[in-house]
Amino acid sequence: MTTFIAGGTGFIGRRLVPLLAERGEEVVCMDINPQTADFAGLGKQVKVVKGDVGQFDDVMAAMTAAKPQRVINLAYWLGSEHPPRVAFKLNVLGMDNVFEAARLAGCARVAYASSLAVSGEQKFYGDRMVTEDDFRHGHVQYAMHKIFNEWQAQDYRDKHGMEITAIRPANVTGPDKIVGSVDHVFCITSPARGKPVKFPYKDAMRCPIHVDEIAEIFARVIMTDKPQHAVYNTGGQAISLGELADIVRGFLPNADIRFDKETGGRALSGNYLIDNTRLVSEFGMQFRPYRERVLQIINDIRMQEGLTQIAAR
Ligand SMILES: NC(=O)c1ccc[n+]([C@@H]2O[C@H](COP(=O)([O-])OP(=O)(O)OC[C@H]3O[C@@H](n4cnc5c(N)ncnc54)[C@H](O)[C@@H]3O)[C@@H](O)[C@H]2O)c1
């Protein structure tokens, strides 16, 4: 069977494609930057074509040629600083282009990335876990577009009987992450390179999850024809930047991580208490201890920099 992935050469897509190939899928990636991933080792099983998700003709032509049984959309502008029309075209129109092209190509099974950002700040919920059924308090550009994507997906489900699934990743982390929330990434990667790093608040909260785990979640969800739900939180490890800095210092005692202020960040933090019971119970996801993921990222960076590996301790 064939899986079509829009935005498949990005941070998450680069890890997802090999997981689908391992499961026997043919994969066709359509990306505006096709050169940012190297799938040569996967041979003819993976094809990469250049195309713009914001252009319906590109999506329709690529999907018609691929004839997929499954479709995933990962193409998006992360962040909320983009000009309104530019962001709308990729995030809102682009998402609909993927849904509509899948429909017209006769492919009812679609998954796409929503985000924890739909919930907005943790303060809206108090000190409790947030579930998929909670009201979505997100209010910035990125959050509003994801909220609309979820609404639109439900409309396609209701009116066209499509099996469209939203996955809401938390703060995805990995050595090559450069867009979206990056403070929790730089808290690991800068010291791993021997560079100092500074953040405004020690008590700022994040909910990181390693990109390998996100890729595995997408693979399990898309390979399931009829998941029990339309929306899944991935969850992650609720942690303050100060606590994360302590983990990093446990591996790199000379890490130079500083904070302007001890407190004041928690109240501003995005949703970090996230209930992922649905995903864990239905798809059997098990997450490696976050400390191990921190060491993995440190050693990925040190390998790139030609530095010695740090042993687990
Ligand atoms: N990384 C995170 O922390 C995080 C957290 C929550 C949700 N998500 C969501 O996961 C998805 C993937 O994120 P990522 O981290 O892999 O991002 P990424 O930016 O690394 O990947 C996105 C891919 O889309 C491609 N793309 C951009 N514009 C395009 C266009 N017009 N046409 C075709 N392709 C285009 C990019 O070239 C890139 O390869 C996004 O929807 C993002 O909102 C990510």
PDBQT file of the ligand as one rigid body, heavy atoms in Angstrom, charges set to zero:
ROOT
HETATM    1  N1  LIG A 401       7.899  20.175  15.953  1.00  0.00    +0.000 N 
HETATM    2  C1  LIG A 401       7.038  20.373  16.954  1.00  0.00    +0.000 C 
HETATM    3  O1  LIG A 401       7.405  20.663  18.096  1.00  0.00    +0.000 OA
HETATM    4  C2  LIG A 401       5.570  20.244  16.702  1.00  0.00    +0.000 A 
HETATM    5  C3  LIG A 401       4.690  20.302  17.792  1.00  0.00    +0.000 A 
HETATM    6  C4  LIG A 401       3.327  20.208  17.550  1.00  0.00    +0.000 A 
HETATM    7  C5  LIG A 401       2.863  20.054  16.256  1.00  0.00    +0.000 A 
HETATM    8  N2  LIG A 401       3.764  19.986  15.219  1.00  0.00    +0.000 N 
HETATM    9  C6  LIG A 401       3.235  19.864  13.871  1.00  0.00    +0.000 C 
HETATM   10  O2  LIG A 401       3.831  18.768  13.207  1.00  0.00    +0.000 OA
HETATM   11  C7  LIG A 401       3.913  19.043  11.801  1.00  0.00    +0.000 C 
HETATM   12  C8  LIG A 401       5.309  18.810  11.301  1.00  0.00    +0.000 C 
HETATM   13  O3  LIG A 401       6.204  19.585  12.059  1.00  0.00    +0.000 OA
HETATM   14  P1  LIG A 401       7.781  19.521  11.848  1.00  0.00    +0.000 P 
HETATM   15  O4  LIG A 401       8.381  19.822  13.182  1.00  0.00    +0.000 OA
HETATM   16  O5  LIG A 401       8.166  18.287  11.118  1.00  0.00    +0.000 OA
HETATM   17  O6  LIG A 401       7.977  20.808  10.930  1.00  0.00    +0.000 OA
HETATM   18  P2  LIG A 401       9.021  21.077   9.750  1.00  0.00    +0.000 P 
HETATM   19  O7  LIG A 401       8.939  22.535   9.453  1.00  0.00    +0.000 OA
HETATM   20  O8  LIG A 401      10.352  20.496  10.039  1.00  0.00    +0.000 OA
HETATM   21  O9  LIG A 401       8.377  20.240   8.544  1.00  0.00    +0.000 OA
HETATM   22  C9  LIG A 401       7.373  20.761   7.732  1.00  0.00    +0.000 C 
HETATM   23  C10 LIG A 401       7.659  20.360   6.311  1.00  0.00    +0.000 C 
HETATM   24  O10 LIG A 401       6.678  20.988   5.476  1.00  0.00    +0.000 OA
HETATM   25  C11 LIG A 401       7.339  21.488   4.337  1.00  0.00    +0.000 C 
HETATM   26  N3  LIG A 401       6.583  22.583   3.748  1.00  0.00    +0.000 N 
HETATM   27  C12 LIG A 401       6.515  23.867   4.164  1.00  0.00    +0.000 A 
HETATM   28  N4  LIG A 401       5.752  24.594   3.334  1.00  0.00    +0.000 NA
HETATM   29  C13 LIG A 401       5.291  23.744   2.375  1.00  0.00    +0.000 A 
HETATM   30  C14 LIG A 401       4.465  23.888   1.261  1.00  0.00    +0.000 A 
HETATM   31  N5  LIG A 401       3.936  25.071   0.923  1.00  0.00    +0.000 N 
HETATM   32  N6  LIG A 401       4.216  22.806   0.503  1.00  0.00    +0.000 NA
HETATM   33  C15 LIG A 401       4.776  21.602   0.806  1.00  0.00    +0.000 A 
HETATM   34  N7  LIG A 401       5.582  21.399   1.853  1.00  0.00    +0.000 NA
HETATM   35  C16 LIG A 401       5.828  22.463   2.642  1.00  0.00    +0.000 A 
HETATM   36  C17 LIG A 401       8.698  21.942   4.819  1.00  0.00    +0.000 C 
HETATM   37  O11 LIG A 401       9.634  22.043   3.753  1.00  0.00    +0.000 OA
HETATM   38  C18 LIG A 401       9.040  20.840   5.815  1.00  0.00    +0.000 C 
HETATM   39  O12 LIG A 401       9.722  19.770   5.185  1.00  0.00    +0.000 OA
HETATM   40  C19 LIG A 401       3.407  20.497  11.622  1.00  0.00    +0.000 C 
HETATM   41  O13 LIG A 401       2.038  20.471  11.275  1.00  0.00    +0.000 OA
HETATM   42  C20 LIG A 401       3.561  21.070  13.013  1.00  0.00    +0.000 C 
HETATM   43  O14 LIG A 401       2.648  22.136  13.236  1.00  0.00    +0.000 OA
HETATM   44  C21 LIG A 401       5.087  20.065  15.407  1.00  0.00    +0.000 A 
ENDROOT
TORSDOF 0
